[in-house]
């Protein structure tokens, strides 16, 4: 890692799903050579594969999944920021007559991956100092984005302290975890989780918040 620093190579990998998120983060990072921003594509499978490929090709100290996301009402307002305390594969498990059974209860592994401390808390604090509205809470990963009140209510019952949902976090976190590298996830909220209403989404504003996340990351990891 000392040689990597001397060669001015990036030490922190940021994985994001689409170009608009990548562009916003890179504006916030303002040319910092500490970071590399790469694309995962959409969904946990592509996120895991793309992250694993990056980690096989280069050495990094930390991996961050960043982008925009949906937020649960009263937990993460639109245009606010959520820093993950843990990254949860919310739909990884089995249906049953009694309801959804997560992989933990099936004895097939763990659905939650803890994020790197103290950096998650440090990032939350720095964002607060920068006068952002920010929440430190679990972020859910789902292969299918929530679009009904029924699913929203079910998720809130199963994960009462979760603040946001997205599609790539657990895939990125799995690749990082298997490589033994600490992982973080941070999301700017573009819409409220629930019935799909594109007219109410604030993607432009969420991307602007994501740009400010990039700036805060340079401050935390300076």
N, C-alpha and C positions, 0 to 999 in steps of 0.2 A: 504493500500500500504506500510505503514511503516513495518507492520508485514511481508509482502512479501520480503522486503529488508533484514530484520533480518534473514529470513529463507533462504536467498540467492537464491530465485526463480527468473526466468527470467521475466523482465519487458517489453521486446520488442519482439513481434512475427514477424518473417520473414516467409512469405509464398512464396514458389517457386514451379514450376510445376514438375520438374523431378529430379532424383537423382544426375545427373551430376552437376546441378546448386546448389543443396543443399550441395554437397561435396565441391564445390569451395568456397561457402560462409563460410562454417564451417572452412575451412583452413584459410581464411582471418580473421575470428573472433577469431581464435587461443585460443579456450577454454573459451572465455568470458562467464561468467554466467549471464550477462545481457540479453542475447538473446536466443530464441528458434527458430530453423529453422524447419519448417514442410512442407509437400508436399500437393499441391492442386490437382495434376493431371492436365490434359490439358483442357482448355476451361473455359469460364466465369461461367457456371452453377456449375461445380465441384468446382471451386475456391470459389464461394460464399458459397456453402454448407460446404466445408471443413473448411473455415475460421470461419463461424458461429459456427461450432461444437467446434473448438478450443476456441473461445471466450466464449462459454457457459461453458466450463470446467475449464477455468483459467482466472484470471484477468491480463490485460496488459495495459500499458500506451500508447503504440504506436503499430501500425501494419504497416508492410512494405511488399510490393510485389516486389520481385527482381528476375532477371533472364536474359536470353539473348533475343534478339529481332531483328527485321528488322528496318533499318533506312532509312529515305528518303534522296535521293541524295542531296548533298549540304547543308543538315541540320545536319546529324549525320553520319560521316564517319564510315566505318567498323572498329571495335576494339575500337571506342570511347565509351563514356558513356553518357546516357541521364537520367537526373533527372526530374521527372514529375512536372510541375507546376499545372497541372490538369489532371485528368484521365477521358477519354471520351469514352463512348459507341458509337462507330462510326457507327454501323449498326443497332442501336435500333431505329425503326421508321417505316415508311410506304413508299412504292413506290407510285408514282402518275404520271400522264401524264406530269406534270411540272418538275418531278425529285424526288429525295429522300426527304422525310419530316421527320425530327428528332422528337422525342417524345416531345421536348420543343414546337415545332410549333403545334403539335397535342393537346397540353394542357394535356398531360398524364404524366408529370413529367419532370425531368431534366436528360440530358444525361451526363453531366459533374459533377465530384466531385472534389472539390478543395483539394489540398494536404496541409499537415500541415506546417505552417510557424511559426517560422523562420527556421525550420529544413531542409526543402527542399533547401533553399538558403544556409544554413550553410554547407550542404553536398556538394553542387556544389562548394562552396568556398574551402572546404577542399580538394576535388578532384583536383581542379586547383592548389592548393598549393603543392599537391603531383605530379604535372606535368602531370596530365591526360588531355586528350582532352574531354571536357564535355560541354553539352548543357542543359540548363534549359528551358523546353518547354512542351507543352501537349504531352501525350502519348495516342495513340488510342488503344482501345480494340475491337477486331473483333473475331467472332466465326469461320470465315473462313479467313485463311491467304491469303493476296494478292499475286497473281501470274501472273498478266497481266498488260501491260502498260495502258490499258483502266481503270482498277480499280485504279491503282496508280494515274493516272491523275485526276480521279473523287475525290479521297480522298484529294489530294492536293488542289483542287479547293474548296472543302467544308471546309477543315481544313488547311489553308495556313501556319500557324505557327507550326503545329504539326511536331515532329521530328522522332517519332518512332511508331511502332505498335507491339502489342503482343496479347495474347489470354486470359489473366487471370486478368489483373489489375482492371477492373471495377467490376468484381465479388468480388474480395478481398475488394475493396473500399466500395462496397455496404454493405457487412457484417459489416465492421468497422463503417461505417456511421450510420447504424441502431443501433449499440451498443454504439454510441456516443464516439468513440475512433478515435483520429487523425490518418491519413493514409498517407503513402508515397509510391512512386513507383520509382524504379531505374533499368535501363536496360543497359547491355553491348551489343553493336551492333555486330552481327555475319554476317549480310548480308544486301545488298541493297534491298529495297523494289522495286518489279517490276517482270518481267518475271522470273520464277523459274529457278535457275541455281545453283544447289548444288555444282558444282565444284568450284564456286567462294566463297562459304561460308567459313568463318574462325571461326569455332566453338571453336577449341582449344584456339585460341587467345582471343576470347570473354570470355571464361571461366576463363582465366588467368586475364582478366580485372575485371571480377566479383569477383574473389578472392581479388583483390585490393580494390574493393568496400567494401567487408567485413571488411577489415582493416580500411578503412576510417570511416565506421560506428562506430567502437569502439572508434575512436578518437572524433567523433562528439558527441556521447552519453556518453562520459566518465564523 
